[in-house]
Amino acid sequence: MDRILNLNKEISYLLDTCQYREANDALEKALTNRDVNDYLILKAIAGFFIDLGNESYDRKKVEKGLQILLDNKDKIKNYVTEDSINYCIGNAYQSFYKIDTDDVSNFFPIPENIETLFEAKQYYFRSFKALDIRKPNHYSIQVFTNLGNNLINSGRYVEAFQLYDNVLNYNHNFFYALAAKAEGLLTMVKYSQCPITIALFIEVYRLFNEAEKHKIPFEAIREKIKTSKSYAYQFLQEQNFCISKIPHEAILNNEEYQKHPLKLKFFLDNFLSLSEHSLYCSCNGAEKDDITIGHGGFQTNNKKIVQLELLCNRIKSEFCFSKELFFDYFHDLKTVAETTHYENLVDGIVNGIKYEKLRTSFRLCFGILDKIAEGICYIFDFTMHRNESIYFENFWSEKRNSTRWQEINKKRNIHLTALYSIACDLEKNNGEFGFYKEWRNKLEHGIFSIKDSKYFNSGWEEEKFSLKTDLDHFEKETLRLLQLTRSAIFSFVFCARIELIES
């Protein structure tokens, strides 16, 4: 372990001072001199090669690190968790994306040209799924931050902010997350026509200011933080806001948050709000699910926008019902007396109104997502087969409609890419959350049993006829699906704004 720590210290210094040749020599020496059975040091060396390639924009170094991991994965798994290997592989593919797009003029991340970005996302998610987001640690916050950075690249700002917030709730001094969220907020404002508020720029300035207080390893990052912080400072100066008032503003915002009712706190704390203000502040400005395609006072005679606002209202209504059921399930403030008798055929299978709230909360999300898919086709006039049923997770498929796939890839709308990215995660066969669709189908058309700690396998259940999962697991995945759906709603609204409304 000391050898790994010493190598880490040496390579970190060399990368920080841009001594890339010396870093490569040190890694080659470590690789040659290592004990052939020391797979811990081998994994570390592979990770350092990936870091070296990432910082020096040298694809071959990244390829070398990745190949070491892939060639020795089975042996390395005997000493470290598989999720940590997946995290390193994700870093490699993220580096490929960074290097491959660096010199491409006018590059835009349309679905067909971001394969390496999506490969990175898949590996990050495999690592992420193995972690307990409710109990972060020093390792997991690095996974959350890098996954967040990946999602930013494909326009999934809302989920990225959620990941950064989870990191900062655990360690408010983690400068990578501080800087990433601040930069992400500025990027979102640029590409989504978000309302520009003083509160937003206060948060951007605060995050950059906190990040600057810590030792930042790379000069390029230091300069970027300095430049962006200066931009936020200038904006606040132009609005006649005194920077010295930021600590007082934070106190006032916290006081407003503490006065929120239990339900609103639950929605804000679990990232279920449909307020743009809630993405950077939990004060009174975040108390309503008030996201709309047009801004306040916006007027139009564009029938498309009117139809899409009607659709947005429907989507918000259904999502608010879904999250209301999720809240009621946990807090049971409207207790309903059970009048139904259930045959006790299998111990530990839960039934009743309380659990139907949870199951229905999960099911509703798919109807919302399918409505978003219909809305996307309407925005862009995408080709549809006669009497074609549109499903969010697979209507993008080239095999399903090659003409539509070509049309999708002609659009330069980052939020369309974000929606495609979410759909890929939910795709039944290859998505990291593709099992949600199987659950949904069994919830709708078969038997999907939820079991608690009292469950006992009596042998009565037919595996082909029914599915089952643990209650704790289903609660966690229902929240995750709600959060994915929320992200899709934001991306859909931003997509419509960018496409149909001139800033």
N, C-alpha and C positions, 0 to 999 in steps of 0.2 A: 504493500500500500504506500510506503514511503517513496518508492521509486515512481509511482504514479503521481504523487503529490509534487515531487521534485521536477518531474517532466512537465507537469501542468504549469508549474511556476516558470520554468524556462521557456516553454513555447508561448505562453501568454505574454511574457515580456518581449519576445522576438516579434510576435505579431503586432503588439501594441506599438513597437518602434519600426514597423514595416521592414524588418530584416527577414524577408521571406526565404532567401537562399539559405541563410543560416538555420532557419527553422526547419527547412526541408532536410538539411544535412543532419541536424539533431535527431529528427524522426527516423531517417534512414539508419543512423547509427543505433538507435534504440531498437529498431526492428531487427537488425542484424545480430545484436548482442543479447536479445531477450532469451530467456529460458523457453524452449519450444513448447513446454507444457503450461506456460503462464498465459492463460487466455484472458485474464483481467487486463494485463498490460497490453495485450494485443488489441483488445477492444478500445482501450484508451488511445493507442497509437492510431488506429483507424479513425477515431473521432477527431484527433488532432490534424490528420491529413485532410479531412473534410473541412475543418475550420480554416486551415491554411489555404486550401483552394478557394474557399468562399471569400476570404479577405483579399487574396491576391488575384482574384478573377482567373484562376487557373483550373480549367475543367479537368485536366488530367490528374491533378492532385486529388480532386473530389472523387474521380473515378477509382483511383487507387484505394482510397479509404473505404469506399463503398464495396469494392471487390473483396477487400480483406474481410469485411463484415459478412458478406454473402457466402464466401468460401468457408468461413469458420463458424457460421451461425449456430449449428447444432452443438459444437463444442463449447462455444461461449455461453450458450443457454444453461450449461451446467453450473455456471458461476454467477450469472446475473439474470434478472428477470427479462422475459421476452419483450415486455413493453419498453425497456430501456434500449434494447437493440432496435426496435421499431422507431423509437425517437431519433436515434442516430441515422437510420436509413432515411427518415423524413427530412432530416437536416441536409443530407446529400442531395435529394431531389429538389429541395428548396434552393440549394446552391446552384444546381443546374439551371433552374428557372431564372435566377438572378443573373448568372453569367450569360446565358443564351439570349436574354432580352436586352442586355446592357447596351449593345452597339446597334440595335435594330431601330432605325429611325421610324418615328410614328407608330411604334408598336402599340397594339391594343389587344387586351386579353379577351378575344372572342373564344367561344367554346372549343373550336377545333385546333387552336394553337397553344393551349395551356395544359398539355398532357403532363408535363413534369410537375407543374404546380398541383395538379390533381393527385398525382402519385404521392407527392409530399403530404398532401392533406389526408390521404388514405392511411398512410403510416402514422401520422400524428394522431389521427382519430383512434387507431388501434391502441396506441399508447395511452391516450386520453381515457378510453373506455375502461381500461384496467385500473384507473385511479379513482379514489373517492373524492369527488369535488368538494364534499362537505368537510374533508379533513386534509387540507393541503399541507405540503411540506416543501423543503428546499428544492427537491428534484421536481415535484409536480408543478411548481410555479414556473419552472423553465419550459415544461411541456405546454402549459396553458399559454404562456407568452408567445412561444414560437408558433403554436397553432393559431393564435390570434393574428399574428403577423401574416401568416399564410392566408387566412380568411380575408384580411384587409386587401390583399392582392387581387382577390376575385370579387370585391365589392360587398362582402358580408360584414359590414361595419358593426351592426347591432350585436351580433354574436361575439365579435372581437372585443368590443367594449365590455361585454359581460365577462369574458375571460380575464381581461385586464383588471376589472373590478374585483374579481375573485382573488387574483394575485395580491392586489393592493390591500384588500381586507385582511389578508394573512401577513403581508410584509409591506407596509406603506412606504418603505425606503427602497424597494426594488426598482432601480432607475430604468431598466429596460422597459418595464410595464408603464412607468410614469411617462417616459418619452414617447412610447408607442401609442398610448391612448391620446396624448395631446396631439401628436402628428395625425393620428387617425381622425380625430374630430375636425381638424382643418381640412383633411382630404374629403371627408363626408360633406362638409359645407360647400366645398368646391364643386362636387359632382352630384349633389342632390337638391340644390336650391333650398336647403334648410333655412328656417328663419334665423337671421343673424342677430343674436342678443348679446347684451353686455355680460349676462350670466355665463354664456358659452365661452366668451373670451377671457373672463375671469378664471374659469376652470382651466382653459388652455394655458394661460400664463402661470397659474399656480402649479400645474403639473410640470411644466418645463423648469420652473424655478426650483421645485423640489428635486428634480432630476439633476440639476446643475450642482447641487450641494454634495453629490457623491462622486467618487472616483470613477470617471468614465474612461474605459480602456482604449478606445480608438479615436484618433484625431477627427476623422470624418464625421463620426457621431457627435463629438463635441461641437464642431462647427455648425452642424445642422440644428442642434438644439439651440445654440446661441442665436442663429439667424431667425428661427421660428419664434423664439421667445421675444425677440426684438419686434417682430411683426405684430404679435399679440399686444405687446406694450404700446406700440404706436396706435393701434386701433383703440385701446382703452383711453389713451391720451386724447385722441380726437373726439371721444365721447365725454370728455371732461370727467373721467372717473379717476379718482386718486388711488394709486396702487397700494398705498399704506392702509386702505380700508379693507383689503382682501381678508385679513384675519377676522375682522368684525363681520363681514358678509358671511363667512363660514359659520360663525356662531349663530347668526340670524337664521341661516338656512337649516341648521341642525335643530334649532328651536321649532321651526315650522314643521320639520319632519317629525319630531317627537309628538307634536299635537295631532298628527294624522290619525284617523281611526284605524283600528286593528287591520281591517280588510285592505285598506290602501297600503299600509306598511307591508303587508304580506305580498301584495302584487309588486311593489317596488323592490322589496328584498329578493324576490324570486325572479326578477327580470321578466315580468308579465305585463308591463304597462305599454300602452299604445300612444304615449306622449313623447314627442320629440324632445321636449324639455327634460324628460326623465333620463335621457341618454347621458346627461352631464350634471344633473342636479335633481335632488329629491324634495325640493321646497314646494310651496303652494302651486308653483307653475306646472308641477307634474301631476296634479290631482285628477285631471280629466284625461280620458282616452280620446284626445282631440286631433289626432293625425288626419289630415285631409290632403287631397291632391292639390287643390288650389289653396292659397293663403287667405287669411282674413281680409274681407273686402274685395276679393278677386271676383271679377265678373266676366262671363263669356257667353257667346252664342254657339260655341262648338258643341254639337250634340254628343260627340264622343266623350268629352270631359264630363258632361252631365250624366251620361249613362254609366261612366266609370265611377263617379261619385256615388251614384245609387248602389252600384256593386260594392263600393268601399263601405257604405253604410251597412249593407247586409253582412259583409265579412266581419266588420267590427262588432255587430250585434251578436253574431254566432260565436266569435272568439270570446267576447265578454261573458256570454252564457257558459262557455266551456270553462273559463278560468274561475267563474263564480261557483260552478259545481266542484271544481278542484279545491277551492277554499272551503266550501261547505263540508266537504269530505273530512278535512282535517279539524275543522272547528265545530261542526255540527251545531250551529247556533239555532237552526230551525228544525229541531228534533221532531221526527215524524214517527208515531207509534206503529210498530210492525203488526200487521194483521194477517200475515201469511205464515203458514206452517211449511217447513222444508223437511223432506225425508233425510234422515241422518245416515246416508249411504256410505259416505267417506268422511272420516274425521279431518277437520282442518280446512275444508273448502268453504270459503266465505260467500255468503249470499245476503241479499237484503238491500233496502233503499240506500243505506250509507255507501255500499260498494258499487251500486249502480251509478251513483254520482261520479265515482272515479272512472268506471268503465266508459260512461257516456262522455265524460270530459275527453278521454282519449279518442273515441270514435269521431267526435265532432270535428277534430282537426283535419281529417281527410276530406270532408266535404268543403271546408274552407280552402284547402289547398287546390282542390279541383276547380273551385270558382276562380281562384287566382289564375289557373291555367287557361280557363275560358277568357278571362280578362286580358291575358297576354296576347292571345290570338286576335282579340278584338282591337287592341291597341295597334298592332302591326299588320293587321289584315293577312295573317298567315294562312297559307293554304290548308284547307280541311277537306277530308273526304266526305262525301254525302252520308249523312246519318252517323258520322264518326263520334264515338264517345271520347271525350278528352279527359285524361287522368294526369295529374300534375307530375307524377314521378316518371312517366314514360312517353309523353306526347312529343318530347324532343328527339326521340330516337330516329336515326337516319334510316334504319330498317323499316320503321313504321311509316315514315313519309319523307323520302329523300329530298323532295322539293322544299318542304318546310325546313328541313335541316339546313339547306343552302340559304334560305331566306334568313334564318336565325343568325347565321354566320356573316351576313352582310350588315348587320346592325352593330353600331358602335355605342352601345349603351351598357355601362358597367353593371347596372342593376339587373339587366337581362342575364348577364353572365352570372351574377349572384344567385338568381333564381334557378338557373341551370345547375349551378353547383349544389344547391340544396336538394334539387330533384335527384341528382346523382347519388347523394347520400341515402335517399329514400328508395332508390331503385331496388326492386325485389331481389334480383339475382346477384348484383355486384356491389350494392350500396352498403356502407358500414352500418346503416340503420334499416336495411332492407327487411329485417324481421318484423318491423312495425306493420308492414302491409299484410304479412301472414297473420299477425295478431288481429289486425282490423277485420280481415276476412272471417276469421273464426268467431270474433265478437259478433259480427253481423249474421253469419250463416251457419255456424256450428256451435261447438261447446268450447269455450275458453275459460278455464277454471283458474281462480286465484287462490293460493293456499297460504295459510299462516303457519306459525311455529308448531301448531298442534297437528299438522298434516301427517297422516299415516297411509302409506301405499298399501291398499287392501288387495290390489290385483284385479279389481273390478273394472278399471277404466281401460277402454280401447285406445291405444296410442294413435291409430289412424283416424279415429273419430273425434278425439279431443286434444286440446293443447292445455298446458298449465304452466304457471310461473309463480315465483314467490311474491308475496304481497309487497315486501320492501322493494323488490326489483321493479315491480309494475308501477309503484308510486314514483320511483326515480325516473323511469322511462317515460311516464306520462308527463312529468314536469319537463323533461328534455324535449318531448314532441311539442308541447305547448310553446317552449322557447324557440324551437325551430320554426313553428308556424308564425309566431310573432315576428321573427326575422324575415320570413317570406312576405308578411303583410307590409312591413316597412319597405322592403325592396320593391314590392309591387307598386306602392304609392310613389316612391322615388322614380321608378322606371317610367310611370305615366307622366310625372312632372317633366322629366327631362325630355321626353319624346313629344309632348303635346303643348307645353307651356313655355313661352320664351321668357327668359329671366329678365 
